């Protein structure tokens, strides 16, 4: 879906630039390569886990970066010191960059690399102001505050002065 196909929609959505950008990113991600394969799992109401199969990559070869609601995982293999002669090469050790769009208030809780599987834990932390809260209903009717009569008090002051 091209951006110019959505231009009429963008003109009517004032202040929704983030939604438009997300739609553009999603259209570009459909053409993204499938390497490395990954899983996204919801493990709680506000907890998620991303698992990437990164066989052949060590901890020093991987970078995880979070910026502007995007999680970017990059793998850069260093060249081996010795030349190897493969009869069959089925483990892809090519460099990659995988991007994940994250919702507002989602942060990275931690990451670990174990047995060729990179696991990234994500946590959604809503600020207190955005969390649902219960509002008490008061049964008493609010009464109007009584207005002071300024003229009467001014007349009393004049009588007291005389």
N, C-alpha and C positions, 0 to 999 in steps of 0.2 A: 504494500500500500504506500503510495508516494505521498510526500508531505503536501504537494499541491492539491491532492484530492480532498484533503481535510481543511483547506484554507477557509471555506465558508463556516465551518464549525469553530475554528480558532477565532474568527472575528466576533463570534457571539459569546464566547467564554472569556469574560474579562477576569483577570486574576487567576486563571487556571493554567498558567504556563507550564507548571510541573506536570500536569496531566498530559498536556500535548507533548512534552518532551518524553514522557514515559511511553506514549503510544509510538513515537518515532523510534525510540530505542528498541521496543518490542518488535517492530517491523524489521529492523536491522538484525536482531538476534536470531530471527528465523533462518537466516542464511549462514549462521555461525557454524563452524565445524564441530563435530561431536567429540573432540579430543581435549582433555581426558574425560572419560565417562564419569558421571556423578549421580548421587542421590540427594534428594532434599526430603527431610523427614520432620514432621511435627511431633515433638516428644512431650508436649504439655500445652496448656492454654497460651502461654507466652514464651515458649521455648522451642527452638528449631535446631536442626543439625544438617550440615552439608558435608557429604562424604565424597572425596575425589579419589579415583584410582590413579596413583602416581608412581607406578612400579618403576624402579630404577633411579628415582630421585631421592636425594638425601635432604636432610634438614637445611643444609647450607645452600641447596639448589632452589629452594622455594621461598617465595616472598608473598606475604598477605598484607594487603593495604586496604584501608577503609577511608573513603573520601566522598563527600557529597551524596550520601545515601547509596553508594556503590561499593561493593566488596570486590576487590580485584586480586585474583590469585595468579601468580606468575611462576613458571618453572623454567629455569635456564640451566641446562646441563653444561658442565665444564668438559672440555675435550680430554679424553684419557691420554696418559703419557705414552702408552704403548698402543700400537696398531693391532687390532684384533681381526681375525679371519673367520667370519661367520659363514656357516653352511646354510643356516636359516635364521632370519632375524624377525621375530614376532613381537618383541617387546619394543614398543615405540618409545624412544628416549628423546624425542624432538622437543624443542622449546614450545611453550604454550602461554596463553593468557586467557583466563576465563573470568568473565564479569557476571556479577549477580546484583540485581537491583534490590535494595532493601527498603522496607517501609519506614516511615518516620518513627523515631524513638526505638529503633532496633539497633542494638550494639553487639559487638563481638564479645562473647564471654570467655573464649579460650580456643586454643587449637593444639592438636597433637598429631604426630606422624608415627604410625605403628603398622608394621607388616605391609608397607606399600600403600596404605590407606591414610589420606590426610582428612582429619575430622575437624570441622570448625563448628563450635557451638555458638548459637545466637540467642539473645534474650531481648524481649520487648519490655521496655521499662517506661510506662506512661507516667508523665508528671502528675503530681497530686491534683492539679486543677482539671486534668482531663479524665481522671478516674470517676466512675459513677459514685454518686453519694445520695443518701436519703435526706429528703427535706421534710422537716417536721411541719405538721399542719396545726395551727393554733385555732382553738375554738372560740376564743374571746374576740369580740368585735372591737376593732380599734376605734377609739373615741377621738373626736376632733379636739385639739387643744383649744382652751378658752382664750379668746382674744381679749387683750386689755383695752379698756376704754381710756384713751389718752386724754380726751377732753375733760372727763370727770376728774381725773387726777390733777390736771392743770388748774381746774376751778378750785379744788381743795388747797392747792399750793398758794393760790392768791388769797384765799380766806385765811390761811394760817399766817401769811405774811402781814396781813392787815391787823 
